[in-house]
């Protein structure tokens, strides 16, 4: 995570208000949201798409967000990329 340099510690909300930020989770094995986000694959090329990862039980960020690419593909009939 990003941190302020020591010289700016007086402005650091984490220090000032004793804020503890939980560590992020690793990307689950098989989740390829990172490749969908950068356009390397289409949502239906992810091995988890509409199997382990569905709108009702999202796994990756692309399905969690209502505006995520995988969520949009899963909830609309328009999937053509031609």
N, C-alpha and C positions, 0 to 999 in steps of 0.2 A: 504494500500500500504506500501511497505517497505520504510523506511527512514533511513538516516545516523544519527548516534548519534551526539549530540551537539559538541563533541570534534572533529568531522570530518566535521563540517559545511563549512569550507573553501574549501572543495573538492566537495561540493554538487552542481551539475549543476542546480538544481531547484532554489537554492538560488542565485548562481552566475549569472545566465542568466535570472532570473525571469521567469522560465518556469512554466506554469500552465497545469496540466494534468487533463483532463476531467474524471469525475467519470465513472466507468464502469456501464453498464446496467445489470440489473438482468436477470436471465434466464427466458424466457417467459413461462408462464403456459402451460404445455403440451409438451414442448421441453424436450427431454430426451437424448440430446447429451452427457451429463455427464455419463450416463449409457452405452451408446454406446462406449465411449472412454475407459472405464474401463472393457469392455467386458461382462457386465451383461446382455445386450440385443443386438440383431441384429438390424440393421437399420430398417428393415421392421416391427419390433415390437414396434417402436415408433409411437404413435397415429398421429403424424403430417407428417410422411414420405410419400411423394408423394401425399399429400393432401394439407395441408397449407404450407408445406415445400418442395419445388421443386428446381431443379437446376436454373430455371428461376426466382424463388422468394424464395431464401433461408431464413430460420429463424435462425437455429442454426449453430454453428461453423463447425459441421461435414458436412454440406451441402454448406457452404460458400466457404470453401477451395477446390481448385481443387483436392487436395489429401485427402480430408476428406472422412471418411468411407461411410457416407451416399451419398455423391456425386458420389463416385466410384460405389456403389451399384445401384444408379439411372441411371448411364450412361453406364453401361456394362451389358451384358446379363448373365454373370457368377455370380450367387448368391448362388450356392451350398456350404454348409459348411461341407459336408460329408468327 
